[in-house]
Amino acid sequence: MRADIDALVGFGTRHTLSADAPNRGIGAARRWAADQFRAMCGGCLAVSIPEASFTGDRLGKGAKIADVIAIQKGTERPDEVVIIEAHIDSRVSDVMNATSDAPGANDNGSGVAVVLAAARVLSQRHFAGTIVYAINAGEEQGLYGAKLLADTAAAQHWQVKAVLNNDIVGNTRGADGLVDDAHVRVFSEGVRADSDDRLARAQRAEGGENDSPSRNLARFVGRIAAADRGLAVRQVWRADRVGRGGDHMPFQKAGDPAVRLTVAVENYDRQHQDVRTDHGRAFGDTADAMDFRYLARVARLNTAVLAALAAAPMPPAPAARMAVSDDTELSWLPVNGAARYRVWKRATDAATWEAQPLAVVSAAPSAGAGVVAVNPPLSLVLHGLRGDDWFLGVSSVAADGAESPIAAALPGGGFAPLTAPTP
């Protein structure tokens, strides 16, 4: 990973508007990234470079934005897609300065290194679902590469299960000296970005403003981290840092579950700055300010989460009937690849789902001892469970035990856009 970042820094600048030269600028960096994917697993990844033209305040007269994507096609459910992404472009203090050296070691060479590390490991295996490894341009100019990727996903009719955006994931010390090498922050939206007035009314009546698919994806990441014990997740219940944004946000706008992973302590002297020393204080995004052991742990967590998601079925889309009743009824449609389902509950003021499921429901008419057997459409009555005091959710479990994130049985809790995209 250090070698990857040194190579990226070696391109001088990776500004989206930089000139396309053989060994300098965004074009050279993009070609290098594509070559890295092509060299993996004997060419098993399908590599492409989608592009589109955009205009905007930070694009001068307009620019052509190109991403690099590598697709590891699923063996059983190839339309179910998990995406790991990072932006490759860099900048200095002046966001329109496309000529000065902009090393971009941590922002966001670190994220690119994580994407490449995950691809090198996971491309050696086979998964039921598809994994897309994406390296985007245009983030610093306005998230254009991520919008291109989200548009590509819609055009290809991908059923997006999750998006992991890695951006600034390689330092542990802030400019004020604060150090935290034990946590990674995971940002997730509460109210869905694709929400409308109808959903807002339903959530006011029933709840769900803290149970977007992105929020429950963040909880899933935290659960994987807790089991691995290599790096703890600090949940941040915001779409991104205050007043800022990232490449996961175009996916949220499209209705897809997406989260941002970033360091526990940002060093603002080392991002979006000209490289310089001012009164003995170092500025600029250079590799000497990074913690590569920490970066490796972030990569390990991403790889574990991707593997779990790619193996698991899609989460169901449960609904609950509970008003003015001593009992609660859950129902959902069957999910492709699910052998059984696990039902979960969470107190309305709790941060996470309970550690053990409330019930297990078989997808087959016959089931073993202690497993409730039901036929489609699937439903389950929980006698004596008064819904006013609880939130309920359901996860899908494959025959080999691979389990999806928990989908909330609340308005807007399903892992799909609110309105199905038009072909």
C-alpha positions in Angstrom: 0.0 0.0 0.0 2.9 2.3 0.7 4.2 1.6 -2.8 0.8 2.4 -4.3 0.7 5.7 -2.6 4.3 6.5 -3.6 3.3 5.8 -7.2 0.3 8.1 -7.0 2.3 10.9 -5.4 4.9 10.4 -8.2 2.4 11.7 -10.7 3.0 15.2 -9.3 -0.6 16.3 -9.4 -3.8 14.4 -10.0 -6.0 17.4 -10.3 -9.1 16.7 -12.4 -8.2 19.5 -14.8 -4.5 18.7 -15.0 -2.9 18.2 -18.4 -2.7 14.7 -19.8 1.0 13.9 -19.9 2.7 10.4 -20.1 3.9 10.5 -16.5 2.1 13.4 -14.8 -1.5 14.4 -14.1 -4.9 12.7 -13.8 -4.6 10.8 -17.1 -1.4 9.1 -16.2 -2.7 8.2 -12.7 -5.9 6.8 -14.2 -4.0 4.6 -16.7 -1.8 3.4 -13.8 -4.8 2.4 -11.8 -6.4 0.5 -14.7 -3.1 -1.3 -15.2 -3.1 -2.4 -11.5 -6.5 -4.0 -11.9 -5.6 -5.7 -15.2 -2.6 -7.3 -13.6 -4.6 -9.0 -10.9 -5.8 -12.6 -10.8 -4.7 -13.4 -14.4 -7.1 -10.8 -15.8 -10.2 -12.0 -14.1 -11.5 -8.5 -13.5 -13.4 -6.7 -16.3 -11.9 -3.3 -16.4 -13.5 -0.3 -18.0 -13.2 3.5 -18.0 -16.6 5.1 -18.3 -16.6 8.9 -19.0 -19.0 11.8 -19.4 -18.8 15.5 -19.8 -19.8 17.8 -16.9 -20.0 21.6 -16.3 -19.8 23.3 -13.0 -18.3 26.1 -10.9 -15.1 24.2 -10.3 -14.8 22.8 -13.8 -13.9 26.0 -15.7 -15.3 25.7 -19.2 -16.4 22.1 -18.5 -14.5 18.9 -18.4 -14.6 15.2 -19.3 -14.7 13.0 -16.2 -13.5 9.4 -16.3 -13.6 6.7 -13.7 -11.8 3.4 -13.5 -14.0 0.4 -12.6 -13.1 -3.3 -12.2 -15.9 -5.8 -12.0 -15.6 -9.1 -10.2 -18.8 -10.9 -11.5 -20.8 -12.9 -9.0 -21.3 -16.6 -9.6 -24.9 -16.9 -8.5 -26.5 -13.5 -8.3 -24.4 -11.2 -10.6 -27.0 -8.3 -10.6 -26.5 -7.9 -6.8 -23.6 -5.5 -6.5 -21.4 -4.3 -3.7 -19.2 -1.3 -4.5 -16.0 -0.1 -2.9 -14.9 3.3 -4.1 -12.3 6.1 -3.6 -11.5 9.2 -5.5 -8.1 9.5 -7.2 -8.0 13.3 -7.8 -6.0 15.6 -5.6 -5.8 19.4 -5.0 -3.8 22.2 -3.2 -5.1 25.3 -1.5 -6.6 26.8 -4.6 -9.2 24.2 -5.9 -8.7 25.5 -9.4 -4.9 25.2 -9.4 -4.3 22.3 -11.8 -0.5 22.7 -12.3 1.2 22.9 -8.8 2.3 19.6 -7.2 -0.6 18.1 -5.3 0.7 14.9 -3.7 -2.7 13.8 -2.3 -1.1 11.0 -0.3 -3.8 10.7 2.3 -6.5 12.6 0.4 -7.1 10.3 -1.3 -4.2 8.1 -2.2 -5.1 6.2 1.0 -8.6 5.4 -0.3 -7.2 4.3 -3.7 -4.7 2.0 -1.9 -7.6 0.4 0.1 -9.6 -0.3 -3.0 -6.6 -1.9 -4.7 -5.7 -3.9 -1.6 -9.2 -5.3 -1.3 -9.2 -6.2 -5.0 -5.9 -8.0 -4.8 -7.2 -10.2 -2.0 -10.9 -10.7 -2.9 -10.3 -11.3 -6.7 -8.6 -14.6 -5.6 -12.0 -15.9 -4.4 -15.5 -16.4 -5.8 -18.7 -14.8 -4.4 -22.4 -15.2 -5.1 -22.7 -11.5 -5.7 -20.7 -9.0 -7.8 -18.0 -6.7 -6.4 -17.2 -3.5 -8.2 -13.9 -1.8 -7.4 -14.2 1.9 -8.4 -11.6 4.7 -8.6 -13.3 8.0 -9.3 -12.2 11.4 -10.5 -13.7 14.8 -10.0 -14.4 14.5 -6.3 -12.7 17.7 -5.3 -14.4 19.6 -8.1 -17.9 18.4 -7.1 -18.4 14.6 -6.7 -18.6 14.3 -10.5 -16.9 10.9 -10.8 -19.2 9.4 -8.1 -22.2 10.8 -10.0 -20.9 9.1 -13.1 -20.5 5.9 -11.2 -24.0 6.1 -9.8 -25.4 6.8 -13.2 -23.5 3.8 -14.6 -25.0 1.6 -11.9 -28.5 2.7 -12.8 -27.9 2.3 -16.5 -26.6 -1.3 -15.9 -29.5 -2.0 -13.7 -27.3 -3.1 -10.8 -29.1 -4.0 -7.6 -26.8 -2.0 -5.3 -26.6 -3.8 -2.0 -24.0 -1.4 -0.4 -21.4 1.3 -1.3 -18.3 1.7 0.9 -16.6 5.1 0.2 -13.0 5.3 1.6 -11.8 8.9 1.7 -8.9 10.0 4.0 -8.2 6.7 5.8 -4.5 6.8 6.4 -3.6 9.1 9.3 -3.9 8.9 13.1 -2.6 12.2 14.4 -4.3 15.6 14.2 -2.7 18.9 13.7 -3.3 19.6 17.5 -1.4 16.4 18.5 -4.5 14.3 19.2 -3.9 10.6 18.3 -6.5 7.9 17.7 -5.3 4.7 16.0 -8.1 2.5 17.5 -11.1 3.8 15.6 -12.4 4.5 12.1 -15.4 6.8 11.7 -18.3 5.6 9.6 -20.7 8.3 8.4 -24.3 7.5 7.4 -27.4 9.4 6.6 -30.5 9.2 8.9 -33.3 10.6 6.8 -32.9 9.2 3.2 -31.6 11.6 0.6 -34.3 10.3 -1.8 -37.0 10.9 0.8 -40.3 12.7 -0.2 -43.2 14.2 1.7 -45.1 10.8 1.8 -42.1 9.1 3.5 -41.7 12.0 5.9 -45.3 11.7 7.0 -45.0 8.0 7.4 -41.8 8.3 9.5 -43.5 10.9 11.7 -46.3 8.4 12.3 -44.2 5.2 12.7 -40.5 6.1 13.0 -37.7 5.2 10.7 -35.7 8.5 10.6 -32.8 6.6 12.2 -33.2 3.5 10.1 -32.2 4.4 6.6 -30.5 1.6 4.6 -27.3 3.6 4.9 -27.6 3.8 8.7 -28.2 0.0 8.9 -25.3 -0.6 6.6 -23.2 1.4 9.0 -24.4 -0.8 11.9 -23.4 -3.8 9.8 -19.9 -2.4 9.3 -19.7 -1.9 13.1 -20.8 -5.5 13.7 -18.1 -6.9 11.4 -15.5 -4.6 13.1 -16.5 -5.8 16.5 -16.1 -9.5 15.5 -12.7 -8.9 13.9 -11.4 -6.7 16.8 -8.7 -5.1 14.6 -10.3 -1.7 14.5 -13.4 -0.3 16.2 -16.0 1.7 14.4 -17.1 5.1 15.7 -20.6 5.7 14.3 -21.2 9.3 13.2 -24.8 9.9 12.5 -24.4 12.4 9.8 -24.2 12.0 6.1 -20.6 13.4 6.2 -18.5 15.8 8.1 -20.1 19.2 9.0 -20.5 21.2 5.8 -18.6 18.8 3.6 -19.4 15.9 1.3 -18.0 12.7 -0.3 -18.5 10.2 -3.1 -21.1 8.2 -1.2 -23.6 11.0 -1.5 -24.6 10.6 -5.1 -25.5 7.0 -4.3 -27.6 8.1 -1.4 -29.4 10.5 -3.6 -30.1 7.6 -6.0 -31.6 5.7 -3.1 -28.7 3.2 -2.6 -27.2 2.3 0.8 -23.9 4.1 1.1 -21.5 5.1 3.9 -18.2 6.9 4.2 -15.2 5.5 6.1 -12.6 8.0 7.3 -10.0 8.5 10.0 -10.9 9.1 13.6 -8.8 12.3 13.7 -8.4 14.5 10.6 -5.3 16.6 10.2 -6.5 19.8 8.5 -2.9 21.0 8.0 -2.3 18.0 5.7 -5.3 18.3 3.4 -6.3 20.9 0.7 -3.0 22.7 1.4 0.0 23.9 -0.7 3.1 21.9 0.4 5.1 24.3 2.6 6.6 25.0 6.0 5.2 28.0 7.8 6.9 29.1 11.1 8.1 25.6 11.6 4.7 24.0 10.9 4.4 21.6 8.0 1.5 21.8 5.6 0.6 19.6 2.6 -0.7 16.1 2.0 2.5 14.1 2.0 3.1 10.5 3.0 5.3 11.3 6.0 2.2 12.3 7.9 0.5 8.9 7.4 0.2 5.8 9.6 0.5 2.8 7.3 -0.1 0.2 9.9 -3.4 1.9 10.6 -4.2 2.1 6.8 -3.6 -1.6 6.6 -6.2 -2.2 9.3 -8.7 0.0 7.5 -8.1 -2.1 4.4 -8.6 -5.3 6.4 -11.9 -4.1 7.7 -13.1 -3.1 4.2 -12.1 -6.5 2.8 -14.0 -8.3 5.6 -17.1 -6.2 5.0 -17.0 -6.7 1.2 -16.6 -10.4 1.5 -19.5 -10.7 3.9 -21.8 -8.5 1.7 -20.9 -10.2 -1.5 -21.6 -13.6 -0.1 -24.9 -12.7 1.5 -28.3 -12.3 -0.2 -30.0 -9.0 -0.5 -31.8 -7.8 2.7 -35.6 -8.3 2.6 -38.1 -5.4 2.6 -40.1 -6.1 5.7 -43.2 -4.3 6.9 -44.9 -4.4 10.3 -48.5 -4.1 11.6 -48.5 -3.2 15.2 -50.8 -0.3 15.9 -53.3 -0.6 18.8 -52.4 -4.3 19.3 -50.7 -6.5 21.9 -49.1 -8.4 19.0 -46.9 -7.4 16.1 -47.1 -9.0 12.6 -44.1 -8.9 10.3 -44.3 -9.7 6.6 -41.9 -9.7 3.7 -41.4 -11.1 0.2 -38.9 -14.0 -0.3 -35.3 -13.0 -1.2 -33.3 -14.8 -3.9 -30.6 -16.9 -2.3 -32.0 -16.8 1.2 -32.4 -20.1 3.1 -33.8 -18.5 6.2 -34.4 -15.1 7.8 -33.5 -13.7 11.2 -35.9 -11.3 13.0 -34.3 -8.6 15.2 -35.6 -6.0 17.7 -34.2 -2.8 19.1 -35.5 -0.5 21.8 -36.5 2.8 20.2 -33.8 4.7 22.1 -31.0 2.0 21.5 -28.2 2.6 19.0 -27.8 -0.9 17.8 -29.9 -4.1 17.2 -29.9 -6.6 20.1 -27.0 -9.1 20.0 -29.3 -12.2 19.4 -32.2 -12.5 17.0 -35.7 -12.7 18.2 -36.7 -15.4 15.9 -35.5 -17.5 12.9 -37.8 -18.1 10.0 -37.2 -20.8 7.4 -37.6 -20.0 3.7 -38.6 -23.7 3.1 -41.9 -25.4 4.0 -40.1 -27.8 6.3 -37.6 -26.8 8.9 -35.6 -28.2 11.8 -36.4 -28.0 15.5 -36.8 -24.5 16.9 -37.2 -22.9 13.4 -40.5 -21.5 12.4 -41.6 -22.7 8.9 -43.7 -20.5 6.7 -44.6 -20.3 3.0 -44.5 -17.2 0.8 -45.7 -14.6 1.3 -43.6 -14.7 4.5 -45.2 -13.5 7.7 -44.7 -13.9 11.4 -46.8 -12.9 14.4 -44.9 -12.0 17.5 -47.5 -12.4 20.3 -47.1 -10.1 23.3 -44.7 -7.8 21.5 -46.1 -4.3 21.7 -44.7 -2.4 18.7 -44.9 1.0 20.3 -41.8 0.1 22.4 -39.6 -1.5 19.7 -38.2 -1.3 16.2 -38.1 -4.5 14.3 -35.9 -5.7 11.4 -35.2 -8.7 9.3 -32.0 -10.1 7.7 -31.6 -12.7 5.0 -29.3 -15.7 5.5 -27.8 -17.9 2.8 -27.5 -21.7 3.2 -23.8 -21.3 4.1 -24.7 -18.8 6.8 -23.7 -15.6 5.0 -26.1 -12.9 6.4 -27.2 -9.6 5.0 -27.5 -6.3 6.9 -30.7 -5.9 8.8 -33.5 -4.1 7.0 -35.8 -2.1 9.3 -39.6 -2.9 9.2 -40.2 0.9 9.1 -41.0 3.4 6.5 -38.0 3.8 4.2 -36.2 0.9 5.8 -35.9 -1.3 2.7 -32.5 -1.6 0.9 -33.8 -0.2 -2.4 -34.6 3.1 -4.0 -38.1 4.4 -3.0 -39.1 4.5 -6.7 -37.8 1.8 -9.0 -35.6 3.2 -11.8 -37.1 3.3 -15.3 -35.3 1.0 -17.7 
